[in-house]
Amino acid sequence: MDYKDLADLIFPDAKPIAYYEEKYPERNLPEGAIVTRFAPSPTGFVHIGGLYQSLIAKTMAERTGGVFFLRVEDTDQKREVENGVTDIVNSLKDFDMPPDEGMISDSEEIGNYGPYKQSLRKDIYQAYAKFLIEQGKAYPCFCTPEEVDHIRKKQESAKIRPGYYGVWAKCRNLTVEEAIEKIKNGEKYIVRFKSPGREDRKIKHKDVIKGNVDFPENDQDIVIIKADGLPTYHFAHAVDDHLMRTTLVIRSDEWLSSVPLHLQLFASLGFRPPKYAHISPIMKNDNGNKRKLSKRKDPEAAVSYYREQGIPADAVKEYLLNIANSSFENWRRANPDKDIKEFDFQMNKMSVSGALFDMVKLLDISKNVISKYDANKVYTESLKWAESYDNELKDILSNKEYSIKVLNIERGKAKPRRDISKWSDVKYCIEYMYDDK
Ligand code: GLU
């Protein structure tokens, strides 16, 4: 009996990977075109950092004639919330950044490289896991969660590196016969990657944002297929970004330390790895301490906050570009009327330590952005906002002609009025004119 028998026993129905390689061919794009994506989990909260990432991804794809796609990473079904996908899709829509491919509603998608929802790609992951097992590069692991926990505790008390690796990787050395017998006996298992790495060797990686970084090689036999048959993030990342022909992975820098594992997975699967750009989190100055914008403490961490506050999407995007590249501010001064798409955005000039979020600055930018809107647009946008958030303003705006007249005062000039930074401010400008009437 050999690895092939074991692979056939575990995944009897999986297709050969050649089927998928053919189904999702290399993309026919111009030289230098960047294929990139936003790959959030539908956990019910779209963080401003996700929007920041998407803006950069969309900008890079657009600038190079590439593709920006939206993939939903829903393999951790315990964390999933109702409307999670809809929230993500709507956030991109609200900010006028629809993906070229991928999910466009909870259940619809566009593009030829789907499904773009990971829970619908089970067969694909299993085909690639089978391919690894056939070559002895992955194996079934029968350790129970309690056993894995026990290993970790032993490592902790002996003060050694935790994890399932080397001598600790109990199931790595089972023979094919032993593994087959256990499966036939009905023992439960998951599938692990058999890491070819050694902790005492280093790998070098050049990140588009972080520059050159050195890491020890990965030697952990990580789980690739879980007990529910779905993949872990790491394995899904390798399979999906290969098959979706991603050329540049733009993601949060919490994943930087996983690069050695990811490069190893790509190599073991025989895939060409993408480039990586790891974005530092957006930071906040909290009484002199710099810390990450937090989902729990900071309302401005949620993308929905800006809509609720009535800060236009254009202003938020302009502000995000401002913190992404410090040269943006001078560019804007020299080109007050140009579209932000014309700014020569440079990913390698992004902050390595994390851009600082400043609400005062955002509102100032917003004032500028709104000052360039004509009265009609200010009217329509503020009414749209008021309809959901401010009945009083909605009533005030019911006199359309008069409102537009008031909003038109000092607008459309070389130095237009700069008194509105968010739609709630419209109330005070108009109210005051009503009082005078
Ligand atoms: N689902 C992962 C996350 O939300 C995706 C990271 C990636 O872009 O690869 O962190």
Residues whose N, C-alpha, C, O or C-beta is under 5 A from the ligand:
A	BS01	LIG	A39 P40 S41 E73 I250 R251
